[in-house]
Amino acid sequence: MEQEKPVPSLPITGNHYTMGTQRNGIKQESYIVSVDVGTTSIKCHVFDKKAQIKGSCTSKVILLYPEEGQVEIDPEGLWREFVSVVKGAVQDAGVQMRQVKGLGISTQRSTFTTWDRNTGRTFHNFITWQDLRATDLVRSWNTSCTMKVIHGVTKLLYFLSRRKHFLATSLVVFSTQHVTFRLAWALTHYPELSCAVSEGTCCFGTIDTWLLYKLTKGLVHATDYSNASATGIFDSYQMCWSSLLCSLVSLPLSILPDILDTGYNYGSTDPSIFGVPIPIMSLMADQQAAMFGECCFDVGDVKITMGTGTFMNINTGNKPHTSMSGLYPVVGWKLGPEVVYLAEGNAADTGTAIRWAQELELFSDVRETELMAGSVDDSDGVCFVPSFSGLQAPLNDPQACASFMGLKPSTTKQHLVRAILESVAFRSKQLYEVMLRETNIPINKIRADGGVCTNNFVMQLIADVFGRQVTRPAHHDMSCLGAAFVAGLGMGFWSGKEELKKLQTTEREFLPQRGGGAGGGYLPGLRRWERALQRSMNWYSKE
């Protein structure tokens, strides 16, 4: 497939732009604009040289639920809101659009659409990472004879060659969170899409690719390594789309975008959009962007993002980690010759569970939860299992159900709320222990971000059950900051990672207070929660 290529990449260091422009003899400051497209909101910040936010704008992401288990986003609606928040943030900063010298974009991962290359018209809405329409397809593949043969052959190849690439393949288990089978579903359910594939006019893209296509008026069809690595159809060992997997599942390689560096000159926005062309200097997946924003540049640095879900990442250096428990190896970022990998575990329903409790009117304002949880000594034996979307690593059970267990007449709203918040910390501890056991990497630091990290009860409990200091940044939108950092490095706005570390701010440090790493006073509750977890598994089995 012939594709129009982006302009050549700029080096990731070097002063390519003058960081102040002259107008009427007065020097004007320059700024980086960064946008984070999350699951529930789009946030845009204008950053100055000190990485301080000069202006902001936020808009909601409208989720659509056409059928049970299906979660979508209108592509054109998302595009309009993206443009709106950029204009709003620049206006809020009180600066001119011409003072914006670079644009960074961070996006939720594995949410995709497809469109006509010639007209730009989408064939369907974005199918989000939370969507479960491909559950039966995933289940049938994971239990198929084909997968058993692949696992057996690759285990043998690993035994003979000791190459971890084969070991990784022998452990592959498909998930609905990855693009793979949601795309396979779309290819068989949207006739216009399959027709465009056969005619060679179809483009596939995650949110970053779609926004880049729109910003450049169709000139660039590309993604970056961090976004590509989270789709499930990327080979982290070969650093390319997996032709083997695409052939196996009948996904056409022709529709996939080019994969470029995370820090890259992707071209400039069409002048008709913002009035002036703005260089697009970074595309980045949200969790990797948060890792970069937290300055987790060294092997052994850990980041926990607690938003809609909990995502825990550890920097594993220049090699992907091969997991036995379902941790996923993703590319953190690629900047020129530097490639940094992360091992990632996630729990899908952190913020989802808290919003659900709010809708049940257990509380009216999420800020109340901290006081409610602290108003009782414990959860009175109540356990909450946060698995509306199944359980991810290390249990990897898509059939698990969300549940309260241990309810009794003495149970109050306070006990229920405390049990929900405890489940966030206990699930994080589960992921943390898997990382320690599997990677065998000494932990340097642990930094937390995301909306839920503003809850002091959750943060303190995480420090207690980890037995480690956990720090919280002054700003919680680390994905925005990370994309801004990468964009700024590429144009010389900041000189390098050491300067970025000096710009990092910490709002509070949480130290273990109850019994250290063994869990202390929380150990009985933790063990009870682990039993509840086991009893919630395989609930939706059809057998």
N, C-alpha and C positions, 0 to 999 in steps of 0.2 A: 504493500500500500504506500503510495506516495504521500508524504506529509510535508507541509511547509515547516521549515526548521526555524527555531528561535534564533535571535542574534547571538553571536558568540558570547561565552561567559566572561564576565569580568573576574579578575583575581579576587580572592576573599580578603586581601589586605591591600593597603595602599590608598593614598588620598586622591580619589578619582573626582571628587566634587569639592568645590570651595564651600566650606561650612558656614558661610555668611555671604549674602549677596548685597551688592551696592544698589541703592535706589535713591535718586535725588541726593546723593552724597551721604546717605545714612545707611550704615550696615544693618541688614536685617538678619535675624537668626534663622537657622534652618532646623527642620524637624523630621522625625520619622513617624509615619502613621502605620499603625498595626491593627489588624482586624482578626478577631477570633470568632469563628462560626461554631458555636457549641450545639448541644442537643436541644437546649431550651431557649437560648438567647444568642444574639449577635452583639458583640462588644467591640467598640473601636476606641483606641486611645492615641493621643498625640504626645510623643515623647520628645523631650529636649536632650541636650548633650549629657545632662546629669541623670538621665533615665527617669526624670520626674514627669508625671502626667500633667500636661498643660490643658488638655481638654478631652472630654469623653462623650460618647453617645451609645445608648443601648436600645435594642429592639428585640421583641420576642420572636422566637421561631414557632410558627404555627404548625403543629403536628396534626396530620390527618389520619383517621382510622377507618378506611373504607370497609374493612371486614375484620372480624375477630382475629387478633394476632398480627394484623398488617399495620405498619406504621410508615407513613409517607410524608414528604414535604413537597410543596409546589415549587418547582425550579424557578419560574419567573417571579413568583412572590419573594423567594429568597434573594434573587438578584436585585430586585427593587429595594429591599430592606438593606442589603449590603451597600448599595450606592448611597442610600439615605443616611446610614450611620457614619459613613466616611465624611459626607458633607456636614453632618451635624456635629461631629467631633471637631472638625477644623473650625467651624463657626464658634463652637463653645470655647476653643482655645484662643479665639480672637486674632487668628493669623490668616494670611492669604494662602490660597491653594498653591501658588507659585513657590511658597516657602517650604513646601513638602518635597523633600529630596529623595524619598524612597518609601516604598510600600511593602509591608510584610503581611503575610496571610497565614493564619493558623486555622485548621478546620477539624471538625469531628471526622473520625475515620470510618472507612468501609461503607459509607452512605453514598450511593451512586445513582446515576441516570444514564440514559443513552440518547443520542440526538442525530439528526441528519447533518452530515458534514457540509452540505451545500446551503441549506436554509437555516440551520441552527435550531430547528424545531425539535423539541424533545418528544420521544415516543411514549414516555410515561413519567410519572412523578419520581422524585428521589425515593428509593427504597432504603430505609434507614438501617443502621446496624442493629436496632432493637427489633426489627421485623422478623416474624417467625413463620412466614409463608413457606419456607423451604425446609421446615422441621422434618417432615416425612421423608423428603429426599435425602437429607443429611443422615437420618437414621438408617435408611435402606443402604446407603453407600458404606457407612461405618460397619455394618454387619454383613456386607456382601462378600461373596467368594473372591471377587477381584481384589478387594482390600486385604483379605487374608493372604492371597498369593503375593501381593506387593510387600506386605509386612514380612512374610517368610523369606522371599528372595533378597530383600534389602538387609535383613538380619544376617543372612549368609554372606552377602557381599561385605558387610561390616566386619564379620568374623575373619574373612580372608584378607581384607585390606586395612582394617582399623581406621577407615576414613569416617569421620563423624557425619559427613554428608549422608552416608547410607544409614547410619544410626538414626539420624533425624527423620529420614523418610520412613523407616520402619516403625516410628512412633506416631506418625501422622494420624490425627483424629479430626475429622471435619467438624465445623461449628457453624451455626446460623449467623454468628456475629461476623464471620468473614464473608467477603463478596461472593466467593466461588459458586455456591449453589443457589443463592438468590439471583445471580446473573443467569445461571443455567435455567432457573424457573422462568425468568423474564423472556429468555430466548424462545421458549416453547409456548408462551402465553400471549405474546404481543406480535401479531402477524406482520405489522408494519416494520417492526424491529428485525425480524428474521429476513424479511424481504430486502431491507437496507443492507444487511450483512452480506447477502448473496450478491448484491449490486456493488458492494465496496464503498458505500456512502455512509456507513455507520460509525459514529464515535462513541466510545465509552469513557466515562470519567467519574471519579469521586468529586466531592464538592470543590476541592481546590482546582481540579482540571476544568470543571464547568465555569468557575469564576474567571480563571485565566483566559479561557476561550472567549467569554463575554467581554472582559476588559480589553482584550486585544482585537475585538471585532472579528473573531474567527481566524486570526493569523496563527495562533499557537495552540497546539494540542499536546499538552505535556503535564507531567506530574513530577514530584521529587521522590527520592529514595525512601524517605521516612513514611510518606503516604503509601507508596507502592508496597512497602514491606508489611503493611498492616492489612492488606487486602486478602491474604491467604493464597493468592495466585502468583506470588513473588518468591523466587529462590534466593534466600539470604546468603547462601554459600557461593552461588555463581553471580550474584548481584544483577539479576535480570528477571524478566517474566519467565515463569516456568513453562517451557514448551511441553514438557512431559505431562504436567497436570492439565494444561489446556487441551492437549490431545486426548487425555484420559476422560475428561468430563465434557468434551466437545465445546470448548470455549474458543472462539476465533481470535487468534493473535492479532489479526489485522485491525481490530477495533480498539486495541489498547494504545494508550498514549506513550510518547517518548518519556524515558525516565532521566531526569537531570539532577544536578547537585541541589542540595537544600538551599545553599547560598549561591545565587546565580542571577545574572541579568536576563530575566525572562522576556524582556521587551518592555515597552511603555504602554500605559493605558491610552486608549484612543482619546484625543483631545476633546471630543464631543461629550465625554462622560463627566469630567471634572473641570473642564475649561482649559486645562493645561495637561500635557503628557507627564505622567508620573512613572518613574522606573519601578518595575515590580522586581524586588530584590530578594525575596524569599518566599517559598512555599514550604509549609511544615505541618505535619500531623500534630494534633493538639497535645497529646501526652509527651511526645518528644520535644515539642516546643516548651512545655512546662519544665521539662528536665533541663533544657538549655537556659531558660529564664531563671531557674534556681541555681545556675552555675555549677551543676553536677558534672563537671568536666573530667573528673578523675575516676579511675577504676575503683569500685567499692562505694561510690556515692549513691545514695538511695533517695528517691523522691516518691511521695505518696500524694496523689491528687484525689480528693474526695468531693465529687460533684454528683452528677446523675448516677455514676458508678464510682467505685474505688479502683484506681489504677496504681499499682506499685511497680516501679522500675528500678533496676540496678544497672549501673554502668559496668559492662563486662569488657570494655576495651575494644581492640581491633579484630576480635573474633566473635562470631555468634555462639551463644550458649545452646547446647543440646540438652533438652530437658526430658526427664523421665516422668514428670508429674503434670505436664501441661503448661509450664511456663512457655511463653512465646518469644522467640528471638526476633527482634525488630531492629531496623537500622535507626539509630538515634538521629544521626545527621551525617551528611557527606559534604565536606567543605574542601574543595580541591582534592588533594591526595589523601586527606584525612577521612577515615571512615570510623565511626564510633557505633558500637552495637549495644543494645540494651536487652536484658531479659525482663519480661513483663508478666505479671499475674494480675488478674482483675476480678472484682466482684461487681456484678452488673447493676445492683439495685440499691445503692446507698441513698442517694437523694430521692430516688423513686419511692422508697419505703417511708421516708420522712414526709414527703408530699402526700402520700396515701394516708398516713396518720392524721395529717392536717385536714384532709378532706373528710375524714371520719369525725372531725371536730374533737380530737383528743387535745388539741390546743388551737388557738386562733392565729398566733404569730410564732414562727419557727424560733424566734429568740427566746421564747418561754421555755423551750425544752431543756435548756441548761439548768435553770432554776428548778424545774419540775423533777428532773433526774436527781439533782442534789438534795431535794427535800425529803427523800427516803434513804434509809441505810443500804438497801439492796433492792433487787427486783422482786422480792418475796417469792422466789423460786420460779418466776415466769421467764421463759426463753422465747426469743423471736428469731426465726430463720428468714433472712432476707433473700428469698429466691423466687421472685416473681418471674424472672427470666432463666430459671434453672440455676445450677451451681457450676461455677467455672473451676479452674485449677485450685487445689490439687484433686478435687473430687470429680469434676468433669461430668456432671449428671444433668442433662437438659430436661429430664423428667422430674426433677425435684420440685416441691411446692413450697410456697411461702406459708409460714404457720406461726401461731402462738401456741406454746405448750406450757403446762403447769398452772393454768388458770384456776382460781379458787374464789370463794365468796369474799375473801379479804382483799382481792386484787383491785387496785385503784388505777385511775388514769396515769398517776405518777409512776406506778410500777410498770405499766405498759410502755410509757415513753422511755423510761430508763432501760427496759429490755431492748427496745429498738436501738438506742444509742450504744448500748453495750455490744450489740451484734455487729456494729460497724467496727469497733475496736477488736473484737474477737476474730472477725473475718480477716482483718488486716494482719493480726498476729499469725493466723494460719498461713497467709501468703508469705509473711516475713520468714517464718520457720522453713518453708520450702526453699526460699532463696538462699538462706544460710546453709542448708543441708546440701543443696544441689550445686551451687556455684563455688562453694568453699573459698569465697572471696572475703577478706576482712572488711568490715563496714567502716567507712570513714565518717560519714555524717548522714543524718536523716532529716529531710526537710519536707514539710507538708504544705499543700495549697489547696485551692478549691473552696467552694462555698461552705462546706461542712466543717472545714478546719477553723472557722470562726467560733465554733462551739468549744469552750474551754473544757467541758466535761469529757467530750470525746478525745480531745488532745491529751489531757492528763491521763486518761485511761490507756491510751495508746502508749504513752511514755512508760506507764506502770507495767503493762503486760509485755512490752518489748524489753524493759529493763535498760532503756537507752534514752539519752537526751533527744528530743524532737524539737526542731525549731520551726517557727511560723514567720513567713515574710511580712513586711509591712503592707505590701500590696498582694492581693490574692489572685489577680488575673495573670498568672505566670505564663500561660500560653501566649497571650498578647505580647508580653515582655520578651519571651524567647524568640518569637518571630521578628520582633523589632531588633533584638540584639543581632540576629543573623543578618538581617537586611543592612543594619548599620555597619557591621564588620565588612560587608561586601563593597561598601562605598566609602570606607575610610572615616565614617562618622565616629567610630570608636577604633582604637588602635589594635586591640587584641583582647584575649580572654582575661589577662591580668587586670586590665582596666575595668572589664565587666565585673570581675569579682569585687573590686573596690566600690562599685556602684550598688552592689547587693545590700539590701537592708533587711534587718531582722526585727520583727515587732515584739516577739516573746519567745523565750526558751522554756520548754517543759521538761523537768527532771523527774526521774522515777521517785515515787514517794512511798509506795506500799510493797515492800518485799522484793523489789528488783525483778530480775529476769524470770524467776520462777512463777511470777504471776501474783505472789503474795496473797493478800486477802481476796483476790479475785479468782484464785485457782478453783475453788468449788463451783463457782458460777460458770467458769470457763469449761470445766469438765461436763457440767450439766448441759450447757449449750451444745457441746460436741455430740452428746447423746441425742439431743433434739435434732441436730443436723442429720444424723444417720437415719432417724425415723422419718424425716421429710423426703428422703431420697426415693427415686423410682416410683413416685406417687401416681404419675400419669401414664404408667406403663399400660399398654393395650393388651398385654398378655394375660 
